Every structure is written in C-alpha cells, then in structure tokens.
Amino acid sequence: MHTSITSPAIESRLQFEGGTLQFWARFPVQIRTASETDEELTEALLQLLEGNPEIKEAVTSLPLLQPSVKG
C-alpha cells in the first residue's frame, strides 16, 4: 500500500476575543512525554516574560496556559 501522510506541524492562531488578545499554539509531541514538554515550554514562556522588560511591560497579567491534546 502506497500512501502519503502529512507530517505533524506546529499550528498557531492569534485572535481577539472578549476584549483580549489570544494566541494559541499546538505542536506535535510524543504522547508519553507530553506533560514534560508542556512543563518545559511553560517554564520557558514564564522566563521570557520575566526576563524581557519590553514584553513584561506589554503584558498586564500572567497568561492563562492550558495544555490540550488533539486526538
């Protein structure tokens, strides 16, 4: 059987909803390491927010981080 399957890719969207700007990103991970990957990315984002004065000034509150699994 010859079939081509599209490789998983990062998906992202920026949208304005309910008076707030929202950005979400989905990225392929191995399901058995998904929680560790989520933790690493969350930590990296928080470090970016804390360590960059321009970003820190532009963000009025901590972002809401929600992991999701798309099956």
Residue frames as a rotation matrix with the C-alpha (Angstrom) as fourth column:
MET 1
0.584 0.812 0.000 0.00
0.812 -0.584 0.000 0.00
0.000 0.000 -1.000 0.00
HIS 2
-0.591 -0.758 0.276 1.41
0.768 -0.634 -0.093 3.37
0.245 0.157 0.957 -1.02
THR 3
0.619 0.784 0.053 0.02
0.694 -0.577 0.430 6.24
0.368 -0.229 -0.901 0.98
SER 4
-0.508 -0.751 0.422 1.45
0.388 -0.637 -0.666 9.58
0.769 -0.175 0.615 1.89
ILE 5
0.479 0.571 -0.667 0.80
0.860 -0.156 0.485 11.01
0.173 -0.806 -0.566 5.32
THR 6
0.416 -0.283 0.864 1.35
-0.025 -0.954 -0.300 14.65
0.909 0.103 -0.404 6.10
SER 7
-0.461 -0.669 -0.583 3.89
0.648 0.195 -0.736 15.15
0.606 -0.717 0.344 8.87
PRO 8
0.509 0.603 -0.614 2.60
0.860 -0.385 0.334 16.82
-0.035 -0.698 -0.715 12.03
ALA 9
-0.365 -0.595 0.716 3.31
0.586 -0.745 -0.320 20.52
0.724 0.303 0.620 12.14
ILE 10
-0.754 0.078 -0.652 3.02
0.525 -0.524 -0.670 23.43
-0.394 -0.848 0.355 14.53
GLU 11
-0.051 0.798 0.600 -0.31
0.754 -0.364 0.548 25.25
0.655 0.480 -0.583 14.33
SER 12
-0.703 -0.128 -0.700 -0.83
0.619 -0.595 -0.513 28.72
-0.350 -0.794 0.497 15.77
ARG 13
0.051 0.758 0.650 -3.54
0.773 -0.442 0.455 31.34
0.632 0.479 -0.609 15.82
LEU 14
-0.920 -0.190 -0.342 -3.82
0.357 -0.767 -0.534 34.90
-0.161 -0.613 0.773 17.04
GLN 15
-0.244 0.914 0.325 -7.32
0.642 -0.099 0.761 36.14
0.727 0.394 -0.562 17.71
PHE 16
-0.903 0.096 0.419 -9.17
-0.327 -0.786 -0.524 38.92
0.279 -0.610 0.742 19.50
GLU 17
-0.195 0.848 -0.493 -11.95
0.349 0.529 0.773 37.55
0.917 -0.021 -0.399 21.70
GLY 18
0.557 0.558 -0.615 -13.87
0.751 -0.024 0.659 39.02
0.353 -0.829 -0.433 24.60
GLY 19
0.958 -0.170 0.233 -11.73
-0.215 -0.958 0.187 42.14
0.192 -0.230 -0.954 24.68
THR 20
0.401 -0.867 0.297 -8.48
-0.392 0.130 0.911 40.21
-0.828 -0.482 -0.288 24.96
LEU 21
0.286 -0.453 -0.845 -5.83
-0.914 0.137 -0.383 39.18
0.289 0.881 -0.375 22.51
GLN 22
0.603 -0.028 0.797 -5.36
-0.387 0.864 0.323 35.42
-0.697 -0.503 0.510 22.49
PHE 23
0.022 -0.635 -0.772 -2.56
-0.947 0.234 -0.220 33.36
0.320 0.736 -0.596 21.00
TRP 24
0.568 0.092 0.818 -2.58
-0.465 0.856 0.227 29.60
-0.679 -0.509 0.529 20.96
ALA 25
-0.104 -0.672 -0.733 -0.14
-0.968 0.239 -0.081 27.15
0.230 0.701 -0.675 19.57
ARG 26
0.798 0.250 0.548 -0.38
-0.354 0.931 0.091 23.41
-0.487 -0.267 0.832 19.08
PHE 27
0.027 -0.863 -0.504 2.68
-0.985 0.064 -0.161 21.38
0.171 0.501 -0.848 18.35
PRO 28
0.672 0.229 -0.704 3.33
-0.265 0.962 0.060 17.70
0.691 0.146 0.708 17.84
VAL 29
-0.218 -0.713 0.666 4.84
-0.973 0.102 -0.209 15.83
0.082 -0.693 -0.716 20.77
GLN 30
-0.576 0.033 -0.817 5.13
-0.018 0.998 0.054 12.21
0.817 0.046 -0.575 21.71
ILE 31
0.397 0.888 0.232 2.18
-0.275 -0.126 0.953 11.49
0.875 -0.442 0.195 23.96
ARG 32
0.571 -0.191 -0.798 4.32
0.697 0.627 0.348 9.72
0.434 -0.755 0.491 26.56
THR 33
-0.473 -0.778 -0.414 6.41
0.880 -0.439 -0.180 12.90
-0.042 -0.449 0.892 27.05
ALA 34
0.014 0.563 0.826 3.64
0.573 -0.682 0.455 15.45
0.820 0.467 -0.332 26.54
SER 35
0.886 0.376 -0.271 3.47
0.426 -0.434 0.794 16.57
0.181 -0.819 -0.544 30.18
GLU 36
0.161 -0.910 -0.381 7.24
0.741 -0.144 0.656 17.08
-0.652 -0.388 0.651 30.39
THR 37
-0.540 -0.311 0.782 7.23
0.807 -0.454 0.377 19.04
0.238 0.835 0.496 27.12
ASP 38
0.429 0.792 0.434 4.33
0.518 -0.610 0.600 21.15
0.740 -0.033 -0.672 28.38
GLU 39
0.784 -0.181 -0.594 6.21
0.540 -0.273 0.796 21.91
-0.306 -0.945 -0.116 31.60
GLU 40
-0.266 -0.962 0.055 9.37
0.826 -0.199 0.528 22.90
-0.497 0.186 0.847 29.71
LEU 41
-0.409 0.169 0.897 7.50
0.696 -0.579 0.426 25.22
0.591 0.798 0.119 27.36
THR 42
0.720 0.694 -0.011 5.54
0.496 -0.502 0.708 26.80
0.486 -0.515 -0.706 30.20
GLU 43
0.489 -0.629 -0.604 8.76
0.639 -0.212 0.739 27.46
-0.593 -0.748 0.299 32.13
ALA 44
-0.530 -0.708 0.467 10.43
0.831 -0.325 0.451 28.94
-0.167 0.628 0.761 29.03
LEU 45
0.019 0.630 0.777 7.46
0.609 -0.623 0.491 31.25
0.793 0.463 -0.395 28.42
LEU 46
0.884 0.325 -0.335 7.41
0.453 -0.426 0.783 32.45
0.112 -0.844 -0.524 32.03
GLN 47
0.081 -0.938 -0.336 11.17
0.744 -0.167 0.647 33.08
-0.663 -0.302 0.684 31.93
LEU 48
-0.494 -0.186 0.849 10.73
0.805 -0.468 0.366 35.08
0.329 0.864 0.381 28.71
LEU 49
0.482 0.768 0.421 8.01
0.477 -0.633 0.609 37.19
0.735 -0.093 -0.672 30.31
GLU 50
0.856 -0.165 -0.490 10.09
0.441 -0.264 0.858 37.78
-0.271 -0.950 -0.153 33.43
GLY 51
0.045 -0.997 -0.066 13.42
0.711 -0.015 0.703 38.37
-0.702 -0.079 0.708 31.71
ASN 52
-0.559 -0.192 0.807 12.38
0.781 -0.447 0.435 40.72
0.277 0.873 0.401 28.91
PRO 53
-0.705 0.250 -0.664 11.39
0.323 -0.719 -0.615 44.21
-0.631 -0.648 0.426 30.16
GLU 54
-0.812 0.412 -0.414 9.59
-0.584 -0.578 0.570 45.15
-0.005 0.704 0.710 26.93
ILE 55
-0.468 0.658 -0.589 7.43
0.067 0.691 0.719 42.03
0.881 0.298 -0.368 26.98
LYS 56
-0.580 0.210 -0.787 6.89
0.810 0.246 -0.532 42.29
0.082 -0.946 -0.313 30.74
GLU 57
-0.834 0.243 -0.495 5.65
-0.068 -0.936 -0.345 45.87
-0.547 -0.254 0.797 30.34
ALA 58
-0.702 0.555 -0.447 3.30
-0.627 -0.183 0.757 44.94
0.338 0.811 0.477 27.49
VAL 59
-0.316 0.574 -0.755 1.68
0.302 0.816 0.493 42.05
0.899 -0.072 -0.431 29.37
THR 60
-0.171 0.325 0.930 -0.65
-0.695 -0.709 0.120 43.27
0.699 -0.626 0.346 32.11
SER 61
0.410 0.286 0.866 -1.22
-0.836 0.498 0.231 39.89
-0.365 -0.819 0.443 33.75
LEU 62
-0.616 -0.634 0.467 0.16
-0.433 0.768 0.472 36.37
-0.658 0.089 -0.748 33.62
PRO 63
-0.439 0.461 -0.771 -1.11
-0.811 0.166 0.561 34.42
0.387 0.872 0.301 30.63
LEU 64
0.373 0.599 0.708 -3.58
-0.715 0.673 -0.192 31.61
-0.591 -0.435 0.679 31.02
LEU 65
-0.550 -0.635 -0.543 -1.71
-0.827 0.504 0.249 28.48
0.116 0.586 -0.802 29.94
GLN 66
0.358 0.745 0.563 -3.84
-0.694 0.615 -0.374 25.49
-0.625 -0.257 0.737 29.05
PRO 67
-0.813 -0.577 0.082 -2.49
-0.393 0.647 0.653 22.23
-0.430 0.499 -0.753 27.72
SER 68
0.375 0.923 -0.091 -4.65
-0.751 0.244 -0.614 20.45
-0.544 0.298 0.784 25.20
VAL 69
-0.662 -0.483 0.573 -4.48
-0.068 0.800 0.596 17.15
-0.746 0.356 -0.563 23.45
LYS 70
0.127 0.648 -0.751 -5.82
-0.927 -0.193 -0.323 16.93
-0.354 0.737 0.576 19.94
GLY 71
-0.349 -0.270 0.897 -6.55
-0.241 0.951 0.192 13.37
-0.906 -0.149 -0.397 19.02
